[in-house]
Amino acid sequence: MNWKNESITERIFSIIRPMWMLLRKFSPKGTYIKLGDYCIKDSTIPKVDRLFSRTRNKVDQISYEENTTAAIRKYVKKGNLVTIVGGGYGITGIVAMEAGGQVTLIEASKIRACDISKAWEKYKLKGTVIHGFVGSIISTWGDLNGAEKINNIPKCDILELDCEGAEREILSKLDIEPRVIIVESHGHLGSPSSLVKSLLISKGYRILDEMVENLENDIVVFVGEKLIIF
């Protein structure tokens, strides 16, 4: 251990770490985290994690999904049908409903689906949460616990895909034509941004926005608009 390069806080944490990890193990679960403009309860996080900023900073994300939420605010209009595949913490659904959209969200993780429903209730918003998945499961947070296989994505005006690598298969087999598709590529999970972009174009979409989320993992948010041929 190089004590010269460590702050006092780091030194203290290194010493108490074994006791801290034991405390986390037996701590009641369920605490709020700050994600952008919203406070969302995660029922899996030990409550004691709020005691130390070192731990808290690993879950609080002021810039959480900022590219996707910016796209939703820009393109969702009042009365639009919005389908979200891969719900995360439900933030993009909240933003879409605040913009006037009617949201159907599909989330593979049972505990996340439950947390999303509670978050929407907290913000007094009504949307449909489906505990299910579309395409292949490549990477998911938590246990599926009987998630429903969704073979047909509901027709919609706006389609958001944040499905941890499954976007490649979903776009390839897509049989609906939303006005706008917002999709996050995951190159590190087999869905490189170049392929996601070409799939959008091949489906008749022109790229409106292309925003890098994480260069190292090739995570890029694309916004595609359906071309209208007269």
For each residue, the residues with C-beta under 8 A, 3 or more apart:
1: 6 14
2: 5 6
3: 6 11
4:
5: 2
6: 1 2 3 10 11 14
7: 10 11
8: 11 12
9: 12 13 54
10: 6 7 13 14
11: 3 6 7 8 14 15
12: 8 9 15 16
13: 9 10 16 17 20 52 54
14: 1 6 10 11 17
15: 11 12
16: 12 13 19 20
17: 13 14 20 21
18: 21 22
19: 16 22 23
20: 13 16 17 23 24 52
21: 17 18 24 25
22: 18 19 25 26
23: 19 20 26 27 46 48
24: 20 21 27 46 48 49
25: 21 22 46
26: 22 23
27: 23 24 46 47 48 49
28: 46 47
29: 43 44 45 46 47
30: 41 42 43 44 45 47
31: 41 42 45 46 47 49 50
32: 39 40 41 42 50
33: 39 40 41 42 45 56 59 60 61
34: 38 39 60 61 62
35: 38 39 40 60 61 64 65 89 91
36: 61 62 63 64 65 66 69 91
37:
38: 34 35 91 94 119 123
39: 32 33 34 35
40: 32 33 35 89 90 91 115 119
41: 30 31 32 33 115 118 119 122
42: 30 31 32 33 45 59 89 115
43: 29 30 111 114 115
44: 29 30 111 142
45: 29 30 31 33 42 49 59
46: 23 24 25 27 28 29 31 49
47: 27 28 29 30 31 50
48: 23 24 27 51
49: 24 27 31 45 46 52 55 56 59
50: 31 32 47 55 56
51: 48 55
52: 13 20 49 55 56
53: 56 57
54: 9 13 57 58
55: 49 50 51 52 58 59
56: 33 49 50 52 53 59 60
57: 53 54 60
58: 54 55
59: 33 42 45 49 55 56
60: 33 34 35 56 57
61: 33 34 35 36 64
62: 34 36
63: 36 66
64: 35 36 61 89 91
65: 35 36 68 69 88 91 92 162
66: 36 63 69 70
67: 70 71 211 213 221
68: 65 71 72 92 160 162 182 184 221
69: 36 65 66 72 73 91 92 95
70: 66 67 73 74 211
71: 67 68 74 75 182 209 211 221 223
72: 68 69 75 76 82 92 95 96 99 101 158 160 182
73: 69 70 76 95 99
74: 70 71
75: 71 72 158 180 182 223
76: 72 73 80 82 95 96 99 100 101 157 158
77: 80 99 100 101 157
78: 99 100 101
79: 100 101 102
80: 76 77 96 99 100 101 102 156 157 158 179
81: 101 102 104 154 155 156 157 158
82: 72 76 93 96 101 102 103 104 156 157 158 159 160
83: 103 104 105 106 153 154 156 158 159 160 178
84: 87 92 93 96 103 104 105 106 160 162
85: 106 134 153 159 160 161 162 163 166 170
86: 106 107 108 160 161 162 163 164 166
87: 84 90 92 93 105 106 107 112 113 116 129
88: 65 91 92 107 112 162
89: 35 40 42 64 112 115 116 119
90: 40 87 93 94 105 115 116 117 119 120 129
91: 35 36 38 40 64 65 69 88 94 95
92: 65 68 69 72 84 87 88 95 96 160 162
93: 82 84 87 90 96 97 103 105 116 120 125 127
94: 38 90 91 97 98 119 120 123 125
95: 69 72 73 76 91 92 98 99
96: 72 76 80 82 84 92 93 99 101 103 158 160
97: 93 94 100 101 102 103 120 125 126 127
98: 94 95 125
99: 72 73 76 77 78 80 95 96
100: 76 77 78 79 80 97
101: 72 76 77 78 79 80 81 82 96 97 157 158
102: 79 80 81 82 97 127
103: 82 83 84 93 96 97 127 128
104: 81 82 83 84 127 128 130 154 156
105: 83 84 87 90 93 116 127 128 129 130
106: 83 84 85 86 87 130 132 133 134 150 153
107: 86 87 88 112 113 116 129 130 131 132
108: 86 112 131 132 133 137 140 144 147
109: 112 113 140 141 142 143 144 147
110: 113 114 131 142 143 144 145 146 147
111: 43 44 114 115 142 143 145
112: 87 88 89 107 108 109 115 116 141 142
113: 87 107 109 110 116 117 129 130 131
114: 43 110 111 117 118
115: 40 41 42 43 89 90 111 112 118 119
116: 87 89 90 93 105 107 112 113 119 120 129
117: 90 113 114 120 121 129
118: 41 114 115 121 122
119: 38 40 41 89 90 94 115 116 122 123
120: 90 93 94 97 116 117 123 125 126 127 129
121: 117 118 124 125
122: 41 118 119
123: 38 94 119 120
124: 121
125: 93 94 97 98 120 121
126: 97 120
127: 93 97 102 103 104 105 120
128: 103 104 105
129: 87 90 105 107 113 116 117 120
130: 104 105 106 107 113 148 150
131: 107 108 110 113 146 147 148
132: 106 107 108 147 148 149 150
133: 106 108 137 140 144 147 148 149 150 163 166
134: 85 106 150 153 163 166 170
135: 163 166 169 170 173
136: 166 169
137: 108 133 140 144 166
138: 164 165 166 189 190
139: 164 165 186 189
140: 108 109 133 137 144 164
141: 109 112
142: 44 109 110 111 112
143: 109 110 111
144: 108 109 110 133 137 140 147
145: 110 111
146: 110 131
147: 108 109 110 131 132 133 144
148: 130 131 132 133
149: 132 133
150: 106 130 132 133 134 153
151:
152: 175
153: 83 85 106 134 150 156 159 170 174 176
154: 81 83 104 176
155: 81 176 178
156: 80 81 82 83 104 153 159 176 178
157: 76 77 80 81 82 101 178 179 180
158: 72 75 76 80 81 82 83 96 101 178 179 180 181 182
159: 82 83 85 153 156 176 178 180 181 182 183
160: 68 72 82 83 84 85 86 92 96 181 182 183
161: 85 86 166 167 170 171 181 182 183 184
162: 65 68 84 85 86 88 92 167 183 184
163: 85 86 133 134 135 166 167 170
164: 86 138 139 140 186 189
165: 138 139 168 186 189 190 191
166: 85 86 133 134 135 136 137 138 161 163 169 170 191
167: 161 162 163 170 171 183 184 185 186 191 196
168: 165 171 172 190 191 195 196 199
169: 135 136 166 172 173
170: 85 134 135 153 161 163 166 167 173 174
171: 161 167 168 174 181 183 196 199 200 203
172: 168 169 199
173: 135 169 170
174: 153 170 171 203
175: 152
176: 153 154 155 156 159
177: 204 226
178: 83 155 156 157 158 159 181 226
179: 80 157 158 225 226
180: 75 157 158 159 208 223 224 225 226
181: 158 159 160 161 171 178 200 205 222 223 224 226
182: 68 71 72 75 158 159 160 161 221 222 223
183: 159 160 161 162 167 171 196 200 221 222 224
184: 68 161 162 167 213 219 220 221 222
185: 167 191 192 193 195 196 197 218 219 220 221 222
186: 139 164 165 167 189 190 191 217 218 219
187: 190 191 192 193 217 218 219
188: 217 218 219
189: 138 139 164 165 186
190: 138 165 168 186 187
191: 165 166 167 168 185 186 187 195 196
192: 185 187 195 196 218
193: 185 187 196 197 218 219 220 222
194: 197 198
195: 168 185 191 192 198 199
196: 167 168 171 183 185 191 192 193 199 200 220 222
197: 185 193 194 200 201 207 210 220 222
198: 194 195 201 202
199: 168 171 172 195 196 202 203
200: 171 181 183 196 197 203 205 207 222 224
201: 197 198 204 205 206 207 224
202: 198 199
203: 171 174 199 200 224
204: 177 201 226 227
205: 181 200 201 224 225 226 227
206: 201 224 225 227
207: 197 200 201 210 222 223 224
208: 180 223 224 225
209: 71 221 222 223
210: 197 207 220 221 222 223
211: 67 70 71 220 221 222
212: 215 219 220
213: 67 184 219 220 221
214: 217 218 219
215: 212 218
216:
217: 186 187 188 214
218: 185 186 187 188 192 193 214 215
219: 184 185 186 187 188 193 212 213 214
220: 184 185 193 196 197 210 211 212 213
221: 67 68 71 182 183 184 185 209 210 211 213
222: 181 182 183 184 185 193 196 197 200 207 209 210 211
223: 71 75 180 181 182 207 208 209 210
224: 180 181 183 200 201 203 205 206 207 208
225: 179 180 205 206 208
226: 177 178 179 180 181 204 205
227: 204 205 206
228:
229:
230:
